């Protein structure tokens, strides 16, 4: 079981570059890149909310639960 980060998919759908999203959300490109590649252990709800607001999406569009049978 794990959580998969689909931020890159949503960014592509919205034609948004990492730099632009980082500026709009107010976090560094490095931290956003780490989140995009799934190399973080957590995310603050207010950061997730800002990302969703900028990308006009829901948290479930960015984060996906993958169960044992899906792996």
N, CA, C and O atoms as a Maestro MAE file, in Angstrom:
{
 s_m_m2io_version
 :::
 2.0.0
}

f_m_ct {
 s_m_title
 :::
 protein
 m_atom[284] {
  # First column is atom index #
  i_m_mmod_type
  r_m_x_coord
  r_m_y_coord
  r_m_z_coord
  i_m_residue_number
  s_m_chain_name
  s_m_pdb_residue_name
  s_m_pdb_atom_name
  i_m_atomic_number
  :::
  1 25 0.846 -1.180 0.000 1 A "UNK " " N  " 7
  2 3 0.000 0.000 0.000 1 A "UNK " " CA " 6
  3 2 0.887 1.237 0.000 1 A "UNK " " C  " 6
  4 15 1.881 1.313 0.722 1 A "UNK " " O  " 8
  5 25 0.507 2.193 -0.817 2 A "UNK " " N  " 7
  6 3 1.255 3.435 -0.861 2 A "UNK " " CA " 6
  7 2 0.416 4.542 -1.479 2 A "UNK " " C  " 6
  8 15 -0.637 4.295 -2.068 2 A "UNK " " O  " 8
  9 25 0.902 5.757 -1.333 3 A "UNK " " N  " 7
  10 3 0.269 6.917 -1.932 3 A "UNK " " CA " 6
  11 2 1.113 7.342 -3.130 3 A "UNK " " C  " 6
  12 15 2.323 7.528 -3.004 3 A "UNK " " O  " 8
  13 25 0.484 7.494 -4.281 4 A "UNK " " N  " 7
  14 3 1.165 7.915 -5.499 4 A "UNK " " CA " 6
  15 2 0.824 9.388 -5.742 4 A "UNK " " C  " 6
  16 15 -0.335 9.788 -5.636 4 A "UNK " " O  " 8
  17 25 1.826 10.178 -6.063 5 A "UNK " " N  " 7
  18 3 1.635 11.599 -6.343 5 A "UNK " " CA " 6
  19 2 1.524 11.797 -7.855 5 A "UNK " " C  " 6
  20 15 2.447 11.476 -8.604 5 A "UNK " " O  " 8
  21 25 0.389 12.326 -8.288 6 A "UNK " " N  " 7
  22 3 0.133 12.561 -9.707 6 A "UNK " " CA " 6
  23 2 0.174 14.052 -10.040 6 A "UNK " " C  " 6
  24 15 -0.541 14.512 -10.930 6 A "UNK " " O  " 8
  25 25 1.001 14.795 -9.333 7 A "UNK " " N  " 7
  26 3 1.086 16.236 -9.554 7 A "UNK " " CA " 6
  27 2 1.545 16.555 -10.968 7 A "UNK " " C  " 6
  28 15 1.052 17.504 -11.578 7 A "UNK " " O  " 8
  29 25 2.467 15.787 -11.489 8 A "UNK " " N  " 7
  30 3 2.963 16.035 -12.847 8 A "UNK " " CA " 6
  31 2 1.853 15.889 -13.887 8 A "UNK " " C  " 6
  32 15 1.834 16.608 -14.886 8 A "UNK " " O  " 8
  33 25 0.937 14.966 -13.651 9 A "UNK " " N  " 7
  34 3 -0.192 14.753 -14.568 9 A "UNK " " CA " 6
  35 2 -1.100 15.987 -14.566 9 A "UNK " " C  " 6
  36 15 -1.504 16.470 -15.624 9 A "UNK " " O  " 8
  37 25 -1.417 16.492 -13.367 10 A "UNK " " N  " 7
  38 3 -2.296 17.659 -13.275 10 A "UNK " " CA " 6
  39 2 -1.618 18.895 -13.848 10 A "UNK " " C  " 6
  40 15 -2.273 19.720 -14.486 10 A "UNK " " O  " 8
  41 25 -0.325 19.032 -13.628 11 A "UNK " " N  " 7
  42 3 0.408 20.172 -14.183 11 A "UNK " " CA " 6
  43 2 0.382 20.116 -15.713 11 A "UNK " " C  " 6
  44 15 0.219 21.144 -16.370 11 A "UNK " " O  " 8
  45 25 0.541 18.933 -16.268 12 A "UNK " " N  " 7
  46 3 0.503 18.779 -17.727 12 A "UNK " " CA " 6
  47 2 -0.888 19.104 -18.266 12 A "UNK " " C  " 6
  48 15 -1.011 19.764 -19.297 12 A "UNK " " O  " 8
  49 25 -1.933 18.649 -17.582 13 A "UNK " " N  " 7
  50 3 -3.305 18.927 -18.021 13 A "UNK " " CA " 6
  51 2 -3.592 20.415 -18.021 13 A "UNK " " C  " 6
  52 15 -4.330 20.911 -18.873 13 A "UNK " " O  " 8
  53 25 -3.005 21.137 -17.056 14 A "UNK " " N  " 7
  54 3 -3.233 22.578 -16.928 14 A "UNK " " CA " 6
  55 2 -2.169 23.402 -17.665 14 A "UNK " " C  " 6
  56 15 -2.192 24.632 -17.656 14 A "UNK " " O  " 8
  57 25 -1.228 22.675 -18.306 15 A "UNK " " N  " 7
  58 3 -0.132 23.334 -19.036 15 A "UNK " " CA " 6
  59 2 0.606 24.326 -18.145 15 A "UNK " " C  " 6
  60 15 0.887 25.456 -18.544 15 A "UNK " " O  " 8
  61 25 0.915 23.877 -16.925 16 A "UNK " " N  " 7
  62 3 1.596 24.720 -15.953 16 A "UNK " " CA " 6
  63 2 3.003 24.191 -15.720 16 A "UNK " " C  " 6
  64 15 3.200 22.990 -15.535 16 A "UNK " " O  " 8
  65 25 3.960 25.075 -15.730 17 A "UNK " " N  " 7
  66 3 5.349 24.704 -15.479 17 A "UNK " " CA " 6
  67 2 5.624 24.737 -13.988 17 A "UNK " " C  " 6
  68 15 4.949 25.435 -13.232 17 A "UNK " " O  " 8
  69 25 6.622 23.974 -13.576 18 A "UNK " " N  " 7
  70 3 6.999 23.872 -12.166 18 A "UNK " " CA " 6
  71 2 7.281 25.252 -11.576 18 A "UNK " " C  " 6
  72 15 6.823 25.566 -10.478 18 A "UNK " " O  " 8
  73 25 8.019 26.055 -12.288 19 A "UNK " " N  " 7
  74 3 8.384 27.388 -11.798 19 A "UNK " " CA " 6
  75 2 7.150 28.239 -11.537 19 A "UNK " " C  " 6
  76 15 7.061 28.902 -10.504 19 A "UNK " " O  " 8
  77 25 6.198 28.227 -12.464 20 A "UNK " " N  " 7
  78 3 4.978 29.026 -12.319 20 A "UNK " " CA " 6
  79 2 4.133 28.557 -11.142 20 A "UNK " " C  " 6
  80 15 3.608 29.372 -10.384 20 A "UNK " " O  " 8
  81 25 4.005 27.240 -10.991 21 A "UNK " " N  " 7
  82 3 3.224 26.695 -9.885 21 A "UNK " " CA " 6
  83 2 3.890 27.018 -8.552 21 A "UNK " " C  " 6
  84 15 3.209 27.391 -7.596 21 A "UNK " " O  " 8
  85 25 5.195 26.882 -8.478 22 A "UNK " " N  " 7
  86 3 5.931 27.177 -7.246 22 A "UNK " " CA " 6
  87 2 5.723 28.634 -6.839 22 A "UNK " " C  " 6
  88 15 5.495 28.925 -5.665 22 A "UNK " " O  " 8
  89 25 5.799 29.545 -7.803 23 A "UNK " " N  " 7
  90 3 5.591 30.961 -7.519 23 A "UNK " " CA " 6
  91 2 4.171 31.227 -7.047 23 A "UNK " " C  " 6
  92 15 3.962 31.978 -6.094 23 A "UNK " " O  " 8
  93 25 3.188 30.611 -7.711 24 A "UNK " " N  " 7
  94 3 1.783 30.830 -7.360 24 A "UNK " " CA " 6
  95 2 1.445 30.279 -5.982 24 A "UNK " " C  " 6
  96 15 0.641 30.863 -5.255 24 A "UNK " " O  " 8
  97 25 2.062 29.152 -5.622 25 A "UNK " " N  " 7
  98 3 1.778 28.509 -4.336 25 A "UNK " " CA " 6
  99 2 2.606 29.134 -3.212 25 A "UNK " " C  " 6
  100 15 2.188 29.159 -2.054 25 A "UNK " " O  " 8
  101 25 3.785 29.636 -3.575 26 A "UNK " " N  " 7
  102 3 4.645 30.252 -2.572 26 A "UNK " " CA " 6
  103 2 5.604 29.277 -1.912 26 A "UNK " " C  " 6
  104 15 5.966 29.454 -0.748 26 A "UNK " " O  " 8
  105 25 6.020 28.244 -2.647 27 A "UNK " " N  " 7
  106 3 7.036 27.321 -2.138 27 A "UNK " " CA " 6
  107 2 8.167 27.255 -3.164 27 A "UNK " " C  " 6
  108 15 8.018 27.676 -4.311 27 A "UNK " " O  " 8
  109 25 9.289 26.719 -2.721 28 A "UNK " " N  " 7
  110 3 10.446 26.668 -3.617 28 A "UNK " " CA " 6
  111 2 10.231 25.628 -4.719 28 A "UNK " " C  " 6
  112 15 9.480 24.666 -4.557 28 A "UNK " " O  " 8
  113 25 10.904 25.851 -5.826 29 A "UNK " " N  " 7
  114 3 10.842 24.881 -6.925 29 A "UNK " " CA " 6
  115 2 11.397 23.536 -6.471 29 A "UNK " " C  " 6
  116 15 10.903 22.484 -6.877 29 A "UNK " " O  " 8
  117 25 12.426 23.577 -5.627 30 A "UNK " " N  " 7
  118 3 13.031 22.340 -5.123 30 A "UNK " " CA " 6
  119 2 12.024 21.523 -4.336 30 A "UNK " " C  " 6
  120 15 11.894 20.319 -4.559 30 A "UNK " " O  " 8
  121 25 11.304 22.165 -3.413 31 A "UNK " " N  " 7
  122 3 10.316 21.439 -2.611 31 A "UNK " " CA " 6
  123 2 9.166 20.926 -3.474 31 A "UNK " " C  " 6
  124 15 8.673 19.817 -3.265 31 A "UNK " " O  " 8
  125 25 8.747 21.727 -4.432 32 A "UNK " " N  " 7
  126 3 7.672 21.287 -5.323 32 A "UNK " " CA " 6
  127 2 8.132 20.121 -6.190 32 A "UNK " " C  " 6
  128 15 7.362 19.197 -6.450 32 A "UNK " " O  " 8
  129 25 9.377 20.163 -6.635 33 A "UNK " " N  " 7
  130 3 9.933 19.067 -7.432 33 A "UNK " " CA " 6
  131 2 9.997 17.781 -6.610 33 A "UNK " " C  " 6
  132 15 9.686 16.702 -7.115 33 A "UNK " " O  " 8
  133 25 10.397 17.897 -5.354 34 A "UNK " " N  " 7
  134 3 10.432 16.716 -4.476 34 A "UNK " " CA " 6
  135 2 9.038 16.135 -4.299 34 A "UNK " " C  " 6
  136 15 8.867 14.916 -4.295 34 A "UNK " " O  " 8
  137 25 8.042 17.002 -4.152 35 A "UNK " " N  " 7
  138 3 6.662 16.541 -4.031 35 A "UNK " " CA " 6
  139 2 6.222 15.869 -5.323 35 A "UNK " " C  " 6
  140 15 5.611 14.801 -5.293 35 A "UNK " " O  " 8
  141 25 6.527 16.485 -6.446 36 A "UNK " " N  " 7
  142 3 6.119 15.953 -7.758 36 A "UNK " " CA " 6
  143 2 6.685 14.558 -8.011 36 A "UNK " " C  " 6
  144 15 6.023 13.714 -8.615 36 A "UNK " " O  " 8
  145 25 7.902 14.321 -7.549 37 A "UNK " " N  " 7
  146 3 8.532 13.020 -7.767 37 A "UNK " " CA " 6
  147 2 8.220 12.014 -6.662 37 A "UNK " " C  " 6
  148 15 8.692 10.877 -6.705 37 A "UNK " " O  " 8
  149 25 7.425 12.426 -5.671 38 A "UNK " " N  " 7
  150 3 7.026 11.516 -4.603 38 A "UNK " " CA " 6
  151 2 8.115 11.247 -3.579 38 A "UNK " " C  " 6
  152 15 8.071 10.232 -2.884 38 A "UNK " " O  " 8
  153 25 9.083 12.133 -3.476 39 A "UNK " " N  " 7
  154 3 10.204 11.923 -2.556 39 A "UNK " " CA " 6
  155 2 10.016 12.605 -1.211 39 A "UNK " " C  " 6
  156 15 10.987 12.804 -0.482 39 A "UNK " " O  " 8
  157 25 8.789 12.964 -0.870 40 A "UNK " " N  " 7
  158 3 8.496 13.571 0.421 40 A "UNK " " CA " 6
  159 2 7.647 12.608 1.245 40 A "UNK " " C  " 6
  160 15 6.973 11.734 0.701 40 A "UNK " " O  " 8
  161 25 7.690 12.780 2.549 41 A "UNK " " N  " 7
  162 3 6.917 11.910 3.432 41 A "UNK " " CA " 6
  163 2 5.593 12.528 3.838 41 A "UNK " " C  " 6
  164 15 4.746 11.857 4.428 41 A "UNK " " O  " 8
  165 25 5.411 13.797 3.528 42 A "UNK " " N  " 7
  166 3 4.176 14.464 3.915 42 A "UNK " " CA " 6
  167 2 4.024 15.792 3.214 42 A "UNK " " C  " 6
  168 15 4.955 16.295 2.586 42 A "UNK " " O  " 8
  169 25 2.828 16.352 3.333 43 A "UNK " " N  " 7
  170 3 2.521 17.661 2.764 43 A "UNK " " CA " 6
  171 2 1.555 18.353 3.709 43 A "UNK " " C  " 6
  172 15 0.640 17.726 4.243 43 A "UNK " " O  " 8
  173 25 1.758 19.628 3.912 44 A "UNK " " N  " 7
  174 3 0.845 20.396 4.759 44 A "UNK " " CA " 6
  175 2 -0.472 20.593 4.009 44 A "UNK " " C  " 6
  176 15 -0.493 20.787 2.794 44 A "UNK " " O  " 8
  177 25 -1.558 20.537 4.758 45 A "UNK " " N  " 7
  178 3 -2.869 20.698 4.139 45 A "UNK " " CA " 6
  179 2 -3.005 22.055 3.460 45 A "UNK " " C  " 6
  180 15 -3.621 22.149 2.398 45 A "UNK " " O  " 8
  181 25 -2.439 23.115 4.053 46 A "UNK " " N  " 7
  182 3 -2.576 24.430 3.417 46 A "UNK " " CA " 6
  183 2 -1.793 24.493 2.103 46 A "UNK " " C  " 6
  184 15 -2.209 25.188 1.175 46 A "UNK " " O  " 8
  185 25 -0.666 23.778 2.008 47 A "UNK " " N  " 7
  186 3 0.084 23.705 0.755 47 A "UNK " " CA " 6
  187 2 -0.712 22.936 -0.288 47 A "UNK " " C  " 6
  188 15 -0.800 23.357 -1.442 47 A "UNK " " O  " 8
  189 25 -1.289 21.817 0.113 48 A "UNK " " N  " 7
  190 3 -2.123 21.021 -0.791 48 A "UNK " " CA " 6
  191 2 -3.321 21.843 -1.266 48 A "UNK " " C  " 6
  192 15 -3.690 21.790 -2.439 48 A "UNK " " O  " 8
  193 25 -3.922 22.599 -0.355 49 A "UNK " " N  " 7
  194 3 -5.072 23.434 -0.714 49 A "UNK " " CA " 6
  195 2 -4.680 24.503 -1.731 49 A "UNK " " C  " 6
  196 15 -5.432 24.763 -2.670 49 A "UNK " " O  " 8
  197 25 -3.520 25.121 -1.558 50 A "UNK " " N  " 7
  198 3 -3.058 26.136 -2.499 50 A "UNK " " CA " 6
  199 2 -2.779 25.525 -3.875 50 A "UNK " " C  " 6
  200 15 -3.123 26.114 -4.899 50 A "UNK " " O  " 8
  201 25 -2.160 24.355 -3.895 51 A "UNK " " N  " 7
  202 3 -1.897 23.670 -5.168 51 A "UNK " " CA " 6
  203 2 -3.217 23.370 -5.877 51 A "UNK " " C  " 6
  204 15 -3.350 23.595 -7.080 51 A "UNK " " O  " 8
  205 25 -4.186 22.862 -5.122 52 A "UNK " " N  " 7
  206 3 -5.492 22.550 -5.710 52 A "UNK " " CA " 6
  207 2 -6.187 23.806 -6.223 52 A "UNK " " C  " 6
  208 15 -6.832 23.779 -7.271 52 A "UNK " " O  " 8
  209 25 -6.055 24.896 -5.489 53 A "UNK " " N  " 7
  210 3 -6.681 26.153 -5.921 53 A "UNK " " CA " 6
  211 2 -6.058 26.643 -7.228 53 A "UNK " " C  " 6
  212 15 -6.769 27.021 -8.159 53 A "UNK " " O  " 8
  213 25 -4.729 26.634 -7.288 54 A "UNK " " N  " 7
  214 3 -4.040 27.114 -8.487 54 A "UNK " " CA " 6
  215 2 -4.318 26.213 -9.686 54 A "UNK " " C  " 6
  216 15 -4.520 26.705 -10.796 54 A "UNK " " O  " 8
  217 25 -4.329 24.887 -9.469 55 A "UNK " " N  " 7
  218 3 -4.551 23.942 -10.565 55 A "UNK " " CA " 6
  219 2 -6.034 23.668 -10.825 55 A "UNK " " C  " 6
  220 15 -6.381 22.948 -11.761 55 A "UNK " " O  " 8
  221 25 -6.909 24.246 -9.991 56 A "UNK " " N  " 7
  222 3 -8.354 24.044 -10.109 56 A "UNK " " CA " 6
  223 2 -8.682 22.555 -10.136 56 A "UNK " " C  " 6
  224 15 -9.264 22.047 -11.094 56 A "UNK " " O  " 8
  225 25 -8.293 21.865 -9.060 57 A "UNK " " N  " 7
  226 3 -8.522 20.423 -8.965 57 A "UNK " " CA " 6
  227 2 -8.821 20.038 -7.524 57 A "UNK " " C  " 6
  228 15 -8.846 20.890 -6.636 57 A "UNK " " O  " 8
  229 25 -9.042 18.777 -7.305 58 A "UNK " " N  " 7
  230 3 -9.291 18.224 -5.974 58 A "UNK " " CA " 6
  231 2 -8.043 17.474 -5.504 58 A "UNK " " C  " 6
  232 15 -7.238 17.045 -6.331 58 A "UNK " " O  " 8
  233 25 -7.870 17.309 -4.178 59 A "UNK " " N  " 7
  234 3 -6.726 16.551 -3.673 59 A "UNK " " CA " 6
  235 2 -6.617 15.150 -4.282 59 A "UNK " " C  " 6
  236 15 -5.512 14.649 -4.495 59 A "UNK " " O  " 8
  237 25 -7.741 14.528 -4.558 60 A "UNK " " N  " 7
  238 3 -7.733 13.181 -5.148 60 A "UNK " " CA " 6
  239 2 -7.197 13.176 -6.571 60 A "UNK " " C  " 6
  240 15 -6.819 12.123 -7.086 60 A "UNK " " O  " 8
  241 25 -7.161 14.336 -7.211 61 A "UNK " " N  " 7
  242 3 -6.566 14.424 -8.544 61 A "UNK " " CA " 6
  243 2 -5.046 14.380 -8.466 61 A "UNK " " C  " 6
  244 15 -4.375 14.060 -9.447 61 A "UNK " " O  " 8
  245 25 -4.508 14.703 -7.293 62 A "UNK " " N  " 7
  246 3 -3.062 14.771 -7.095 62 A "UNK " " CA " 6
  247 2 -2.528 13.561 -6.339 62 A "UNK " " C  " 6
  248 15 -1.454 13.050 -6.655 62 A "UNK " " O  " 8
  249 25 -3.282 13.103 -5.336 63 A "UNK " " N  " 7
  250 3 -2.852 11.982 -4.496 63 A "UNK " " CA " 6
  251 2 -3.737 10.770 -4.748 63 A "UNK " " C  " 6
  252 15 -4.963 10.880 -4.774 63 A "UNK " " O  " 8
  253 25 -3.113 9.620 -4.933 64 A "UNK " " N  " 7
  254 3 -3.852 8.381 -5.230 64 A "UNK " " CA " 6
  255 2 -3.363 7.264 -4.320 64 A "UNK " " C  " 6
  256 15 -2.160 7.033 -4.193 64 A "UNK " " O  " 8
  257 25 -4.308 6.573 -3.687 65 A "UNK " " N  " 7
  258 3 -3.983 5.423 -2.852 65 A "UNK " " CA " 6
  259 2 -3.901 4.184 -3.727 65 A "UNK " " C  " 6
  260 15 -4.819 3.897 -4.495 65 A "UNK " " O  " 8
  261 25 -2.802 3.450 -3.611 66 A "UNK " " N  " 7
  262 3 -2.629 2.207 -4.354 66 A "UNK " " CA " 6
  263 2 -2.576 1.075 -3.339 66 A "UNK " " C  " 6
  264 15 -1.659 1.015 -2.521 66 A "UNK " " O  " 8
  265 25 -3.557 0.178 -3.389 67 A "UNK " " N  " 7
  266 3 -3.625 -0.937 -2.462 67 A "UNK " " CA " 6
  267 2 -2.707 -2.089 -2.860 67 A "UNK " " C  " 6
  268 15 -2.060 -2.058 -3.907 67 A "UNK " " O  " 8
  269 25 -2.667 -3.089 -2.014 68 A "UNK " " N  " 7
  270 3 -1.802 -4.258 -2.259 68 A "UNK " " CA " 6
  271 2 -2.116 -4.944 -3.576 68 A "UNK " " C  " 6
  272 15 -1.203 -5.355 -4.293 68 A "UNK " " O  " 8
  273 25 -3.386 -5.073 -3.902 69 A "UNK " " N  " 7
  274 3 -3.759 -5.789 -5.125 69 A "UNK " " CA " 6
  275 2 -3.480 -4.968 -6.383 69 A "UNK " " C  " 6
  276 15 -3.448 -5.523 -7.481 69 A "UNK " " O  " 8
  277 25 -3.277 -3.653 -6.240 70 A "UNK " " N  " 7
  278 3 -2.983 -2.801 -7.401 70 A "UNK " " CA " 6
  279 2 -1.494 -2.726 -7.712 70 A "UNK " " C  " 6
  280 15 -1.110 -2.241 -8.776 70 A "UNK " " O  " 8
  281 25 -0.658 -3.195 -6.806 71 A "UNK " " N  " 7
  282 3 0.802 -3.096 -6.993 71 A "UNK " " CA " 6
  283 2 1.319 -4.217 -7.847 71 A "UNK " " C  " 6
  284 15 2.520 -4.292 -8.108 71 A "UNK " " O  " 8
  :::
 }
 m_bond[283] {
  # First column is bond index #
  i_m_from
  i_m_to
  i_m_order
  :::
  1 1 2 1
  2 2 3 1
  3 3 4 2
  4 3 5 1
  5 5 6 1
  6 6 7 1
  7 7 8 2
  8 7 9 1
  9 9 10 1
  10 10 11 1
  11 11 12 2
  12 11 13 1
  13 13 14 1
  14 14 15 1
  15 15 16 2
  16 15 17 1
  17 17 18 1
  18 18 19 1
  19 19 20 2
  20 19 21 1
  21 21 22 1
  22 22 23 1
  23 23 24 2
  24 23 25 1
  25 25 26 1
  26 26 27 1
  27 27 28 2
  28 27 29 1
  29 29 30 1
  30 30 31 1
  31 31 32 2
  32 31 33 1
  33 33 34 1
  34 34 35 1
  35 35 36 2
  36 35 37 1
  37 37 38 1
  38 38 39 1
  39 39 40 2
  40 39 41 1
  41 41 42 1
  42 42 43 1
  43 43 44 2
  44 43 45 1
  45 45 46 1
  46 46 47 1
  47 47 48 2
  48 47 49 1
  49 49 50 1
  50 50 51 1
  51 51 52 2
  52 51 53 1
  53 53 54 1
  54 54 55 1
  55 55 56 2
  56 55 57 1
  57 57 58 1
  58 58 59 1
  59 59 60 2
  60 59 61 1
  61 61 62 1
  62 62 63 1
  63 63 64 2
  64 63 65 1
  65 65 66 1
  66 66 67 1
  67 67 68 2
  68 67 69 1
  69 69 70 1
  70 70 71 1
  71 71 72 2
  72 71 73 1
  73 73 74 1
  74 74 75 1
  75 75 76 2
  76 75 77 1
  77 77 78 1
  78 78 79 1
  79 79 80 2
  80 79 81 1
  81 81 82 1
  82 82 83 1
  83 83 84 2
  84 83 85 1
  85 85 86 1
  86 86 87 1
  87 87 88 2
  88 87 89 1
  89 89 90 1
  90 90 91 1
  91 91 92 2
  92 91 93 1
  93 93 94 1
  94 94 95 1
  95 95 96 2
  96 95 97 1
  97 97 98 1
  98 98 99 1
  99 99 100 2
  100 99 101 1
  101 101 102 1
  102 102 103 1
  103 103 104 2
  104 103 105 1
  105 105 106 1
  106 106 107 1
  107 107 108 2
  108 107 109 1
  109 109 110 1
  110 110 111 1
  111 111 112 2
  112 111 113 1
  113 113 114 1
  114 114 115 1
  115 115 116 2
  116 115 117 1
  117 117 118 1
  118 118 119 1
  119 119 120 2
  120 119 121 1
  121 121 122 1
  122 122 123 1
  123 123 124 2
  124 123 125 1
  125 125 126 1
  126 126 127 1
  127 127 128 2
  128 127 129 1
  129 129 130 1
  130 130 131 1
  131 131 132 2
  132 131 133 1
  133 133 134 1
  134 134 135 1
  135 135 136 2
  136 135 137 1
  137 137 138 1
  138 138 139 1
  139 139 140 2
  140 139 141 1
  141 141 142 1
  142 142 143 1
  143 143 144 2
  144 143 145 1
  145 145 146 1
  146 146 147 1
  147 147 148 2
  148 147 149 1
  149 149 150 1
  150 150 151 1
  151 151 152 2
  152 151 153 1
  153 153 154 1
  154 154 155 1
  155 155 156 2
  156 155 157 1
  157 157 158 1
  158 158 159 1
  159 159 160 2
  160 159 161 1
  161 161 162 1
  162 162 163 1
  163 163 164 2
  164 163 165 1
  165 165 166 1
  166 166 167 1
  167 167 168 2
  168 167 169 1
  169 169 170 1
  170 170 171 1
  171 171 172 2
  172 171 173 1
  173 173 174 1
  174 174 175 1
  175 175 176 2
  176 175 177 1
  177 177 178 1
  178 178 179 1
  179 179 180 2
  180 179 181 1
  181 181 182 1
  182 182 183 1
  183 183 184 2
  184 183 185 1
  185 185 186 1
  186 186 187 1
  187 187 188 2
  188 187 189 1
  189 189 190 1
  190 190 191 1
  191 191 192 2
  192 191 193 1
  193 193 194 1
  194 194 195 1
  195 195 196 2
  196 195 197 1
  197 197 198 1
  198 198 199 1
  199 199 200 2
  200 199 201 1
  201 201 202 1
  202 202 203 1
  203 203 204 2
  204 203 205 1
  205 205 206 1
  206 206 207 1
  207 207 208 2
  208 207 209 1
  209 209 210 1
  210 210 211 1
  211 211 212 2
  212 211 213 1
  213 213 214 1
  214 214 215 1
  215 215 216 2
  216 215 217 1
  217 217 218 1
  218 218 219 1
  219 219 220 2
  220 219 221 1
  221 221 222 1
  222 222 223 1
  223 223 224 2
  224 223 225 1
  225 225 226 1
  226 226 227 1
  227 227 228 2
  228 227 229 1
  229 229 230 1
  230 230 231 1
  231 231 232 2
  232 231 233 1
  233 233 234 1
  234 234 235 1
  235 235 236 2
  236 235 237 1
  237 237 238 1
  238 238 239 1
  239 239 240 2
  240 239 241 1
  241 241 242 1
  242 242 243 1
  243 243 244 2
  244 243 245 1
  245 245 246 1
  246 246 247 1
  247 247 248 2
  248 247 249 1
  249 249 250 1
  250 250 251 1
  251 251 252 2
  252 251 253 1
  253 253 254 1
  254 254 255 1
  255 255 256 2
  256 255 257 1
  257 257 258 1
  258 258 259 1
  259 259 260 2
  260 259 261 1
  261 261 262 1
  262 262 263 1
  263 263 264 2
  264 263 265 1
  265 265 266 1
  266 266 267 1
  267 267 268 2
  268 267 269 1
  269 269 270 1
  270 270 271 1
  271 271 272 2
  272 271 273 1
  273 273 274 1
  274 274 275 1
  275 275 276 2
  276 275 277 1
  277 277 278 1
  278 278 279 1
  279 279 280 2
  280 279 281 1
  281 281 282 1
  282 282 283 1
  283 283 284 2
  :::
 }
}
